[in-house]
Amino acid sequence: MGVNFTPHQPSPEATPALVLNADYRPLSYFPLSLWHWQTALKAVFLDRVSIVSEYDTEVRSPSMSMRLPSVIALKDYIKQPEYPAFTRFNLFLRDRFSCVFCGSAEDLTFDHIIPRSQGGRTCWSNISAACAPCNMRKGGRTPKEAGMHPRRWPYRPTNHELNANGRLFPPNYLHESWRDYLYWDAELDRS
């Protein structure tokens, strides 16, 4: 089945759908939970999601036409785990993509607060984001030995904390239909 687009409409690649859980909260903020338009349409036809908002862009087949969904909500709630996976990305997100020693966002790597050579483990409570210059300066020493004290100590974050941090880094593009669902819990202007 071929799908045609009206020539004046935006490219289908520019029409991802924001995916909300059944409670109408995004599955994740960073990276933002987006589905390709084809995946969103498949979920609509399989009756796994409800369309909350649509783009003006229409797709057509020989037997039907349909506007592409811009916001969809899952029909079944997906319980989010309390704690995220221990990954480099999640570690950087926990530390807000900045070095815990100097605050730089350039040339990030990670540092064992207690060096492995001194028994330090590779785990949430011993790893922090560090820029390459600070990591080199600290070397295989503890913060006390190096005279470098982290602005915040490493800890195991919750998924809720990572989502809160993710809100600090909005994507370059936010469709207007997404805004009510991305910042629904933000304090409203009282003016």
FIVEX-668751 format. One line per 5 residues: their letters; for each residue x, y, z of N, C-alpha, C. Coordinates in steps of 0.001 Angstrom, whole numbers. Example, Ala and Ser with C-alpha at 12.3 -4.5 7.8 and 13.67 -1.06 7.14 Angstrom:
2
AS> 13190/-5690/7800/12300/-4500/7800/13200/-3300/7800 | 12850/-2250/7080/13670/-1060/7140/12900/30/7870
END
This chain:
191
MGVNF> 850/-1176/0/0/0/0/890/1232/0 | 790/2062/-1020/1587/3281/-1107/935/4398/-328 | 1749/5294/232/1249/6444/976/1725/7686/254 | 814/8601/-11/1152/9845/-696/1021/11016/255 | 1839/12044/42/1785/13254/841/1442/14419/-55
TPHQP> 620/15327/433/322/16535/-314/1597/17352/-405 | 1951/17894/-1598/3239/18562/-1798/3537/19709/-839 | 2558/20485/-412/2826/21638/453/2971/21270/1928 | 2793/20025/2264/2880/19600/3660/4329/19323/4043 | 4636/19421/5351/5999/19109/5794/6337/17644/5523
SPEAT> 7602/17381/5436/8081/16015/5244/7583/15138/6380 | 7245/13882/6081/6808/13000/7172/7890/12806/8221 | 9153/12949/7830/10244/12806/8801/10199/13927/9835 | 9531/15019/9502/9417/16157/10420/8153/16067/11264 | 7535/14889/11302/6272/14741/12026/6297/13556/12998
PALVL> 7251/13530/13929/7231/12441/14914/6076/12628/15894 | 5685/11560/16525/4614/11622/17525/5219/11559/18927 | 4789/12474/19778/5161/12430/21191/4373/11294/21830 | 5068/10401/22539/4419/9234/23135/4236/9460/24633 | 2978/9389/25048/2637/9537/26459/2251/8174/27021
NADYR> 2513/7989/28292/2040/6792/28973/522/6930/29141 | -125/5925/29657/-1578/5974/29833/-2007/7055/30828 | -1070/7554/31646/-1383/8644/32577/-1115/10018/31954 | -839/10043/30659/-608/11260/29890/669/12003/30278 | 1633/11272/30770/2979/11811/31002/3902/11181/29970
PLSYF> 4902/11932/29467/5840/11332/28509/6539/10125/29114 | 6809/9140/28276/7552/7967/28749/8928/8391/29232 | 9549/9345/28537/10814/9903/28998/10956/11318/28453 | 11734/12122/29158/11984/13501/28744/13307/13634/27997 | 14271/12831/28356/15585/12947/27718/16201/11571/27618
PLSLW> 16236/10968/26469/15708/11529/25231/14186/11557/25269 | 13630/12529/24582/12190/12691/24531/11568/11473/23855 | 10476/10959/24425/9834/9761/23880/9059/10123/22616 | 9704/9905/21483/9113/10193/20176/9109/8925/19334 | 8063/8767/18538/7994/7657/17588/7930/8214/16182
HWQTA> 8556/7512/15273/8487/7822/13855/7019/7747/13434 | 6627/8539/12458/5223/8591/12055/4671/7219/11655 | 5503/6380/11029/5019/5055/10613/4744/4154/11818 | 5605/4234/12832/5402/3446/14053/4139/3909/14769 | 3929/5226/14803/2728/5766/15448/1463/5300/14726
LKAVF> 1468/5347/13400/288/4896/12651/23/3410/12870 | 1072/2619/12884/905/1181/13124/246/947/14486 | 702/1681/15524/127/1538/16864/-1340/1968/16882 | -1681/3001/16094/-3087/3437/15999/-3930/2318/15404 | -3473/1748/14298/-4247/689/13628/-4328/-585/14465
LDRVS> -3337/-837/15305/-3377/-2006/16181/-4155/-1711/17475 | -4681/-481/17594/-5484/-46/18740/-4701/-95/20060 | -3414/222/19991/-2567/238/21192/-2440/1638/21787 | -2828/2659/21002/-2707/4047/21451/-3974/4814/21100 | -4148/5928/21798/-5201/6888/21478/-4538/8118/20886
IVSEY> -5137/8671/19863/-4601/9911/19284/-5094/11068/20140 | -4155/11866/20635/-4481/13003/21485/-4496/14288/20664 | -3556/14397/19727/-3456/15585/18880/-2901/15165/17525 | -3204/15961/16494/-2772/15620/15139/-2060/16784/14473 | -1212/16456/13512/-611/17442/12631/-1624/17777/11539
DTEVR> -1346/18814/10780/-2147/19116/9600/-1767/18189/8446 | -610/17548/8545/-118/16667/7489/-993/15431/7381 | -1360/15112/6157/-2234/13971/5900/-1498/12920/5086 | -1761/11674/5364/-1275/10576/4524/-2496/9975/3843 | -2274/9490/2620/-3390/8945/1849/-2987/7620/1243
SPSMS> -3925/6753/1211/-3776/5498/491/-4935/5456/-509 | -5006/4457/-1362/-6137/4400/-2300/-7498/4350/-1609 | -7539/3827/-389/-8849/3652/256/-9132/4609/1410 | -8169/5408/1824/-8406/6283/2982/-7406/7431/3050 | -7710/8400/3890/-6757/9461/4218/-6840/9701/5721
MRLPS> -5726/10144/6280/-5652/10306/7736/-4604/11347/8076 | -4906/12185/9056/-3910/13137/9548/-2945/12396/10461 | -1667/12776/10392/-654/12121/11225/-794/12557/12675 | -679/11617/13604/-766/11986/15025/486/12737/15473 | 286/13789/16268/1432/14514/16847/1634/14125/18305
VIALK> 554/13730/18976/636/13246/20365/-239/12005/20463 | 331/10945/21006/-424/9707/21226/-228/9265/22674 | -1234/8582/23190/-1162/8056/24558/-1365/6546/24500 | -500/5826/25197/-645/4372/25272/-1949/4025/25976 | -2589/2974/25545/-3832/2541/26196/-3542/1751/27461
DYIKQ> -2404/1048/27482/-1999/298/28672/-835/1016/29338 | -948/1202/30649/98/1885/31410/1364/1036/31472 | 2484/1645/31204/3774/963/31333/4425/1462/32614 | 4550/568/33573/5189/937/34847/6666/1178/34596 | 7110/2344/34991/8507/2700/34819/9314/2134/35992
PEYPA> 10502/1596/35716/11318/1110/36827/11721/2281/37723 | 11923/1992/38990/12290/3064/39924/13687/3603/39630 | 14589/2710/39251/15974/3120/39028/16373/2889/37573 | 17142/3807/37015/17579/3656/35622/18749/2697/35498 | 19001/2277/34270/20176/1448/33994/21434/2290/34222
FTRFN> 22491/1634/34643/23774/2315/34860/24490/2393/33516 | 24293/3520/32814/24916/3742/31512/25659/5062/31527 | 26556/5233/30576/27301/6490/30455/26331/7660/30265 | 25334/7491/29380/24370/8559/29132/23624/8939/30412 | 23104/7943/31138/22365/8237/32371/23252/8867/33429
LFLRD> 24513/8465/33469/25466/9081/34394/25643/10558/34063 | 25836/10863/32765/25985/12266/32359/24707/13053/32633 | 23549/12430/32410/22281/13106/32682/22142/13382/34179 | 22501/12410/35017/22450/12623/36477/23287/13835/36862 | 24483/13952/36262/25396/15056/36583/25177/16277/35688
RFSCV> 24061/16286/34977/23625/17412/34144/24654/17806/33093 | 25298/16796/32533/26252/16984/31440/27318/18027/31783 | 27813/17954/33020/28885/18873/33421/29834/18172/34393 | 31075/18619/34370/32118/18070/35235/31789/18384/36695 | 31899/17389/37564/31596/17612/38980/32696/18392/39683
FCGSA> 33832/18543/39031/34934/19279/39654/34946/20756/39248 | 34809/21042/37944/34923/22435/37484/33652/22973/36845 | 32697/22102/36531/31449/22549/35920/31460/22607/34399 | 32589/22301/33768/32677/22347/32311/31787/21287/31666 | 31247/21629/30494/30447/20667/29726/31241/20138/28539
EDLTF> 32498/20514/28435/33341/20130/27303/34123/18853/27593 | 34278/18022/26580/35168/16861/26621/34908/15971/27845 | 33619/15610/28047/33250/14830/29234/33684/13374/29139 | 34108/12878/30251/34425/11474/30445/33879/11120/31825 | 34287/10006/32397/33837/9735/33764/35035/9401/34642
DHIIP> 34851/9649/35926/35927/9485/36897/35486/8568/38026 | 36377/7676/38419/36165/6878/39630/36586/7756/40808 | 35656/8143/41652/35979/9003/42799/37026/8308/43670 | 36761/7070/44058/37791/6238/44697/38390/5425/43545 | 39655/5663/43200/40246/4987/42039/40180/3470/42154
RSQGG> 40077/2830/41002/40037/1360/40982/41292/789/41627 | 42416/1476/41456/43676/999/42040/43635/993/43572 | 42660/1733/44139/42501/1768/45594/41214/1044/46027 | 40700/193/45147/39532/-606/45496/38204/5/45094 | 38220/1123/44394/36969/1760/43957/36249/920/42924
RTCWS> 34929/881/43029/34119/67/42122/33512/935/41027 | 33112/285/39954/32419/970/38870/30930/833/39138 | 30383/1828/39856/28977/1803/40249/28489/3240/40413 | 27183/3398/40527/26598/4728/40666/27258/5550/41774 | 27541/4923/42900/28023/5677/44061/29520/5986/44017
NISAA> 30200/5600/42913/31633/5892/42832/32051/6528/41504 | 31127/6747/40609/31460/7306/39296/30785/8658/39130 | 31524/9627/38607/30982/10955/38322/31454/11414/36959 | 30691/12333/36374/31106/12961/35114/32266/13902/35420 | 33280/13863/34560/34434/14740/34723/34957/15117/33343
CAPCN> 35404/16344/33205/36013/16734/31933/37397/16080/31882 | 37908/15902/30674/39201/15228/30503/40324/15932/31271 | 40423/17279/31241/41505/17925/32002/41437/17649/33508 | 40244/17709/34094/40117/17426/35537/40412/15961/35826 | 39955/15074/34954/40192/13653/35148/41695/13358/35115
MRKGG> 42393/13993/34171/43847/13806/34079/44544/14378/35313 | 44102/15561/35745/44717/16218/36909/44522/15382/38175 | 43329/14814/38328/43049/14002/39519/43839/12701/39468 | 43922/12111/38260/44691/10878/38097/44149/9758/38964 | 45011/8911/39444/44632/7757/40256/44601/8082/41736
RTPKE> 44155/9284/42083/44104/9692/43493/42667/9937/43931 | 42448/9943/45217/41133/10296/45758/40993/11821/45657 | 39782/12341/45763/39628/13800/45742/40463/14497/46823 | 40522/13892/47997/41302/14505/49082/42783/14538/48724 | 43315/13424/48213/44729/13366/47827/45059/14364/46716
AGMHP> 44101/14568/45794/44330/15477/44661/43970/16922/44992 | 43338/17148/46122/42888/18498/46472/41771/18975/45553 | 40999/18042/45047/39893/18355/44126/38614/17766/44704 | 37721/18609/45133/36503/18119/45774/35310/18292/44852 | 34574/17206/44619/33415/17292/43726/32351/18243/44271
RRWPY> 31695/18936/43366/30596/19836/43741/29410/19045/44261 | 29276/17815/43785/28243/16904/44287/28820/15494/44226 | 28496/14712/45221/29012/13349/45314/28128/12415/44509 | 28704/11370/43962/27907/10437/43157/26894/9675/44010 | 25780/9336/43379/24710/8584/44049/23888/7877/42983
RPTNH> 23084/6944/43402/22197/6220/42493/20911/7028/42332 | 20658/7574/41138/19451/8392/40949/18226/7516/40691 | 17067/8116/40816/15832/7448/40425/15491/7883/38999 | 14626/7155/38344/14165/7568/37021/13464/8915/37097 | 12763/9163/38198/12086/10450/38385/13110/11597/38367
ELNAN> 14239/11409/39054/15284/12446/39062/15878/12661/37666 | 16098/11577/36928/16649/11724/35581/15657/12430/34664 | 14369/12128/34797/13372/12838/33995/13355/14317/34349 | 13472/14637/35634/13518/16048/36046/14742/16732/35431 | 15895/16063/35438/17090/16634/34812/16899/16765/33308
GRLFP> 16229/15799/32701/15996/15839/31266/15183/17046/30834 | 14307/17533/31699/13508/18720/31382/14376/19963/31241 | 15580/19909/31802/16501/21053/31702/17149/21153/30327 | 17006/20104/29515/17657/20048/28208/16613/19792/27120 | 15757/20788/26851/14719/20550/25841/15333/20347/24459
PNYLH> 14679/19546/23623/15194/19349/22272/15118/20648/21471 | 15820/20678/20362/15827/21876/19521/14450/22209/18967 | 13619/21200/18793/12308/21427/18212/11232/20834/19113 | 10249/21634/19434/9081/21164/20182/7838/21617/19432 | 7050/20676/18964/5807/21046/18290/4861/21644/19322
ESWRD> 4093/22639/18919/3200/23316/19870/2219/22354/20540 | 1809/21281/19859/864/20328/20454/1496/19514/21580 | 2820/19525/21693/3504/18753/22731/3619/19516/24039 | 3593/20826/23977/3951/21661/25137/3113/21380/26387 | 1821/21164/26219/971/20909/27392/1341/19623/28108
YLYWD> 1958/18683/27405/2278/17385/27999/3706/17320/28508 | 4556/18188/28002/5948/18185/28453/6134/19008/29706 | 5346/20036/29874/5547/20937/31009/4265/21081/31819 | 3459/20032/31848/2179/20094/32537/2326/20324/34026 | 3461/19945/34595/3632/20102/36037/4449/21346/36386
AELDR> 4765/22164/35374/5495/23406/35644/4546/24411/36281 | 5098/25267/37136/4278/26270/37797/3764/27258/36768 | 2478/27582/36855/1865/28501/35919/2199/29937/36276 | 2263/30798/35277/2509/32226/35478/1328/32800/36238 | 1576/33551/37294/501/34064/38143/82/35481/37747
S> 576/35988/36654/220/37364/36278/-1147/37457/35660
END
